[in-house]
Amino acid sequence: MDAETEHPQLRSIMANLGREICRPLDSLRLGIGRFLDETDRPLSEAERAHAQTMLALCDDLGLLTRERLGGPPPAD
């Protein structure tokens, strides 16, 4: 028997934990997106590349969290 079968409440606890982890990730991702869309000053290639890397890391961590713990779908 796996842990979810032995402890039915575990699935709910894991999904809640997933939501708590994903909420700030989604906020961070939205903030980075706004930074990239900022029009009041041009971004250097290094800034743009760094922001794109941070977006990819947020996406990867969010996906991993949702796969392992559950949680809300990704924010668009």
C-alpha contacts under 8 A as a table, 3 or more apart, distances in Angstrom:
res1	aa1	res2	aa2	distance
1	M	5	T	6.21
1	M	6	E	6.68
2	D	5	T	5.49
2	D	6	E	6.42
3	A	6	E	5.08
3	A	7	H	5.90
3	A	10	L	7.53
4	E	7	H	5.16
4	E	8	P	5.50
4	E	9	Q	7.72
4	E	10	L	5.89
4	E	11	R	6.25
5	T	8	P	5.94
7	H	10	L	5.50
8	P	11	R	6.26
8	P	12	S	7.84
9	Q	12	S	5.40
9	Q	13	I	6.35
10	L	13	I	5.02
10	L	14	M	6.01
11	R	14	M	5.15
11	R	15	A	6.15
11	R	69	L	7.97
12	S	15	A	5.13
12	S	16	N	6.19
13	I	16	N	5.15
13	I	17	L	6.18
14	M	17	L	5.01
14	M	18	G	6.09
14	M	69	L	4.97
14	M	70	G	6.55
15	A	18	G	4.93
15	A	19	R	6.25
15	A	69	L	5.46
15	A	70	G	4.52
15	A	71	G	4.92
16	N	19	R	5.10
16	N	20	E	6.28
16	N	70	G	7.85
16	N	71	G	6.73
17	L	20	E	5.06
17	L	21	I	6.28
17	L	69	L	6.99
17	L	71	G	7.68
18	G	21	I	5.19
18	G	22	C	6.02
18	G	65	T	5.98
18	G	66	R	6.23
18	G	69	L	5.12
18	G	70	G	5.42
18	G	71	G	4.71
18	G	72	P	7.81
19	R	22	C	5.07
19	R	23	R	5.92
19	R	70	G	7.49
19	R	71	G	4.66
19	R	72	P	6.10
20	E	23	R	5.59
20	E	24	P	7.48
21	I	24	P	6.43
21	I	25	L	6.85
21	I	65	T	7.49
22	C	25	L	4.95
22	C	26	D	5.98
22	C	62	G	5.88
22	C	65	T	7.29
22	C	66	R	7.91
22	C	71	G	7.30
22	C	72	P	7.64
23	R	26	D	5.26
23	R	27	S	6.36
24	P	27	S	4.94
24	P	28	L	6.00
25	L	28	L	5.06
25	L	29	R	6.08
25	L	58	C	6.01
25	L	62	G	6.81
26	D	29	R	5.03
26	D	30	L	6.22
26	D	58	C	7.65
26	D	62	G	7.96
26	D	74	P	7.14
26	D	75	A	6.02
27	S	30	L	5.14
27	S	31	G	6.22
28	L	31	G	5.07
28	L	32	I	6.21
28	L	58	C	7.75
29	R	32	I	5.15
29	R	33	G	6.16
29	R	54	M	7.98
29	R	55	L	5.94
29	R	58	C	6.36
29	R	59	D	7.99
30	L	33	G	4.98
30	L	34	R	6.26
31	G	34	R	5.08
31	G	35	F	6.23
32	I	35	F	4.92
32	I	36	L	6.26
32	I	51	A	6.42
32	I	54	M	7.76
32	I	55	L	6.94
33	G	36	L	5.12
33	G	37	D	6.24
33	G	55	L	7.87
34	R	37	D	4.99
34	R	38	E	6.01
35	F	38	E	5.12
36	L	43	L	7.78
36	L	48	R	6.88
36	L	51	A	7.23
38	E	41	R	6.95
38	E	42	P	7.88
39	T	42	P	6.70
43	L	47	E	5.96
43	L	48	R	6.17
44	S	47	E	5.19
44	S	48	R	6.22
45	E	48	R	5.06
45	E	49	A	5.98
46	A	49	A	5.11
46	A	50	H	6.05
47	E	50	H	5.13
47	E	51	A	6.12
48	R	51	A	5.16
48	R	52	Q	6.13
49	A	52	Q	5.08
49	A	53	T	6.20
50	H	53	T	5.08
50	H	54	M	6.27
51	A	54	M	5.02
51	A	55	L	6.21
52	Q	55	L	5.04
52	Q	56	A	6.28
53	T	56	A	5.11
53	T	57	L	6.21
54	M	57	L	5.02
54	M	58	C	6.14
55	L	58	C	5.12
55	L	59	D	6.17
56	A	59	D	5.04
56	A	60	D	6.09
57	L	60	D	5.07
57	L	61	L	6.04
58	C	61	L	5.26
58	C	62	G	5.93
59	D	62	G	5.14
59	D	63	L	6.03
60	D	63	L	5.14
60	D	64	L	6.12
61	L	64	L	5.09
61	L	65	T	6.04
62	G	65	T	5.09
62	G	66	R	6.08
62	G	74	P	7.43
63	L	66	R	5.15
63	L	67	E	6.04
64	L	67	E	5.13
64	L	68	R	6.13
65	T	68	R	5.28
65	T	69	L	5.58
65	T	70	G	6.79
65	T	71	G	7.75
66	R	69	L	5.39
66	R	70	G	4.32
66	R	71	G	5.37
66	R	72	P	7.42
66	R	73	P	7.77
67	E	70	G	5.92
